[in-house]
Amino acid sequence: MSDTKVWYITGASKGIGLSLVKQLLAKGHRVAATSRSITAFEAFNGNDDRWLPLEVDLKSEQSVAASIQKTIEKFGRLDVVVNNAGYGLGGALEELTAAEINENFQVNLFAVMRVIQQALPYMRKQRSGHIINISSIAGFAPGTGWTAYCAAKFAVSGLSEALANDLKPLGIHVTNVMPGAFRTSFAKADSIAYSKRTIEDYTHLREYHARMNGMDGTQTGDPDKMADIFLELVTSPTPAVNLFLGSDAFNRAQIKIAQLQAEMDTWKNVSLSTDFIA
């Protein structure tokens, strides 16, 4: 059992989070799992010695801090944090209200920051740990019709890369995971919100929203394969800082990289023209 770790996973009552919990417990790991409501775990019976369900308001620093403290009290340490909680937000920027945008950033970005801030004192003391932030391929190669969501996921990706630099000397690794479409509940109504206001000029965006809704149950990604990949990450001496998951995400990233390189080449002279002339 010396190879087992203590995991803290947000958004663990469904989708990728729940799949991770089940797979990790089956492999002998200890897992603290969060959800907005403890009743979300009623259908799941975990081993009490290795399983800690937690009701956590990720928008509350006090709630997050208490959940991390309970994890330490039960398991004695904290090895891996998986920031998985999040939801999609469709709509043009003009259509979204400040409240809708703020709520999405609260869950998709600021909650990630809160969890990391509360976990780091324990990881620093241990001089070990691994933070896995679930961003999205949309946080690297944005789609159409998801402006605010893409912005939040870009921020998660940037946060992860910057943290990786800061924390590596302390023995703490950070991985930014950018999945494509996985066969979870993410395409369902309880995982995606849309702007309440619509503007006729943005009717073309509804096609992309319909595509998302229509892919439910046909996504290429298998969430049950995620645990083995994460175990490979946390046992590697040189884990990836950025990891695309799914052939769709990998191919989309390659296209984006090629486009970026071509654009840089086209505008190279302009980029270099701002230097002082020696």
N, C-alpha and C positions, 0 to 999 in steps of 0.2 A: 504493500500500500504506500510505500515511500514515494512512488511516482505520481500519486494522485495529488490533485491541487484543489484549492478552495476557489470557487467561481462565484461571482456576483453578476447576475444577468438582469437587465431591465427589459420591460416589455415581454415578460416570459410566459404569459398565459395563453399565447397563441402564436401561430406562424413559426418563423425561424427561432424565436426565443423558446417556445415550448418544445420544439424539436431538439434544440440544444440541451435543454434540461433533461429530457428523457434519455438522450444518448449518453450524456455525461454521467448521469446517475447509474445507468446500466454498465458503464465502464469503471465504476467504483469511485468516482469523484464526489466531492461535497459541493453542494450548490445552494446558494441563496438566490431566490427568484422573486422579482418584484412585479406587481401589477397595481393598477389603480384601485382594485377591489379584491380583497382576500377571497371573496366568494368565487372568483374566477378560477381558483385552483381546486374547487370542491370535487371536480370530476377526476382529479389527478391524485393518486395516492403514492406519495414518495416515502422512502425509508426515513424515519424520524431522525436517525443518527446522522444522516448525510443530506438532509433536505430541510430547507428553511424558507417557507413561503412568507412573503412580506407585502403588506399593503403600504404603498408608498405614493405620495404626491410628488412627482418629480419636479413640480414647479415650486416646491417648498424646500428651502435649504435645511430647515429643521427636520423635516420628514426624511430627507435623504441622509442627513447626518445620523439620525436615529437608526436608520436601516443598516448603515455601514457599521455602527457600533454593535448592533445586535448580531451581525455577521461575525465580528471579531469575538464577541462574548461566547458565541456558540462553537466556532471552529478554531479560534485562537490565532488566525492569520487571514490574510487575503492575498491570493496569488494572481487571479485574473479578473479583470472587470470587462464585461461586454456591454457596451452602450448600444442596445438594440431598439429601444422604444422609439417610435416615430410614426408619422402618418403623412399621406400625400395631401397636397392642396392644389387643386386645379383652378385656373382662371387667369385672365389677363391682369396685369398689375393695376390697370385702371379700374377694373371691376372689383378688386379686393379692398375690403375696408382695413383700416389700421388695426382694428381688433382681430380680424382674421389673420393678418400677417403676423401680428405679435404672438398670437396663440401658437401658430406653426413654428415660429422661432423659439418660443418657450420650450416646446416639447422636443423639437428636432435638433436644436443647438444649445440653448442655455441649460437644459437638463443635463446634457452631456458634460458641460463645464462644471455644473454643481456636483455631479457624481465623482468626477475626477478630482476636484478640489477636496472632497471629503475622504477619498480613498488614498490620496498621495501621502499624507502623514504616516500612515501605516506601511505603505510600500517603501517610503524613504527610510524608515526605521529598519525594515528588513533588508534594504539595499537589493531588492528584487521585486519583480512583478511585471505584468503585461497588461496593457490597456488595448482593447480591441474596439474601435469605433466603427459602427456600421453606417457608412455614408451611402452612396448609390452611384451607379454609372452616371446618373443625372448630376452628380457632383463633380463630374469631369467633362462629360459630353452632354450638355443639356438637351432635353427634348423640347417639344413645342406645346405650349399651353399650361406649363407648370412653373412659371417664373419664380414665385416666392419659394416654392419647395426646392427648386434647383439652387437658388441663392443660399438657402439654409444648408443644403448638403455640400455646396462648395465651401461654405464656412467650416463645416465639420472636417472636410478634407484638409483645408489649410491649417486648422487647429491641430490636427493629428500630426502633420508633417513638422510643424513648429515644435510641438511637444516632444516628438521623437528626438529632435536635436537637444532640447533642454534636459531630457531625462536619461538619455543614454549613459552619461557619466555616473549616474546614480544606480545603474544596474537595472533600470526600468525600461522596458521596450514598449513601443507604440506601433500599432498597425492600423492603417486606414483601409477598411474593406469596402469595395465598391461592387456590390452585386448587380447583376442584371435581373431579369424576371424569374422569381422562384415560385414554385407551386404552393403558395400559402394563401392566406385570406387577404393579402394586401390589395388585391383588385376588388374586394368587396366594399360595400358602403361603409362598414364600420372602421375601415382603415384609410378611406379617402374622403376628403371634404371638397366641396366646390364653392366658389364664390356665390353668395346669395343674390348678388346683383349681376345682371348680364347687359352687355352693350352689343347692339346689332352688328356693328363693324367687326366684332370678334367672333362671329358665328363660325368662322373656319376652324376655330380652336376646338369646337365641340366634336369634330371628327376624331381628334387625338384623344379626347376624353372617352369617346365611345370605344375606341380601340383598346384602351386600358380596361374598361369594364368588360369588354368582350373576350379578353384573354384568360379570364378566370378558369382555372382547371386545365389549361393547356400550356402553361409556362414551361420553359425548358429546364429550369433549375430544380434540383432535388434537395429540399431542405435537410433531409436526413443524412446527407453527405457533408454537411457543414461542420459537425462536431469533429470528425477525423481531420479535417483541414485545420481547424483551430488548434487541435492538439499538436499537429505538426508545427504550427506557428510557435506555440508556447514552449516547445521543447527544442526548437532550433537555436543554435548559438548566434545565428545571423538571420532573424526573421525578416520578412518583407515589411517595408514601411508602407508601401502601397500594393494592394492586391485586388485585382479584378477577378470576380467570380462569375462563371457562366460563359459559354461561348459567345452569347449575345453581347455581354459586357466587354469581353476581350476584343471582339471584332469591332465594336463601336469605338473603343478606345484607340485601336490602331488607325481607324479612319480619321479620328480627331487629331491624332499625332501627325499624320501625313498632311492634313489640312493646315495645321499650325506651322509645320516646317515649310510648306509651300508659301504661306503668307509671310513668314519671316524672311524667306529668300527674296520675295517680291519687294518687300519694304526695307531690305537690309541697308541700302544707301541712306534712306531717310533716318533709320535708327542710329546709324553711325554719325550722321551729319550734325548732331547736337553736341558733339565733343568740342572742347577747345582745340584750336589748331596749333600744334607745337611749332 
